């Protein structure tokens, strides 16, 4: 067993420290519980709900605007590409007509 001499510790001080630490722990736990209850109650109050709703709507509207802009950009890109290809087709038709006219004119001259 332990044969060393321990320094004289006052049992009263030890018990006092334990009581104080226990009380501190209990007070801390109680305070946390109260804060939790207050937070829950505040989250259910009308002003907080209204603010949360407004924030959600703002996020949605921003997302909607971004999506609409990207859609518009895609549409304009498609339109411009379609116009370009249509323009090329028209030019090809015109040049084909011109060459056909020239050939027919040459044949008629002979």
Secondary structure, 3 states (H helix, E strand, C coil): CCCCCCCCCCHHHHHHHHHHHHHHHHHHHHHHHHHHHHHHHHHHCHHHHHHHHHHHHHHHHHHHHHHHHHHHHHHHHHHHHHHHHHHHHHHHHHHHHHHHHHHHHHHHHC
